[in-house]
């Protein structure tokens, strides 16, 4: 086997190429399972983060409801005070 730019390939160089190629491929065998393990770990962390954010949002919503109820109560008290002040002004002295 020879061609332009190629030296003659003997059996020994072909065997070395095949062994080198095989050893290179064998080095890559453990990589896909490691990638899958890493993706599983990242997925689990994403699930835990999402659950934590959901719980935080639920608590925030409950706190906001309490604050809104308190503001509505304060608003009703202010309206009563305004009515009393207006009633006091309307009375002739």
Buried (B, 14 or more C-beta within 10 A) or exposed (E): EEEEEEEEEEEEEEEEEEEEEEEEEEEEEEEEEEEEEEEEEEEEEEEEEEEEEEEEEEEEEEEEEEEEEEEEEEEEEEEEEEEEEEEEEEEEE
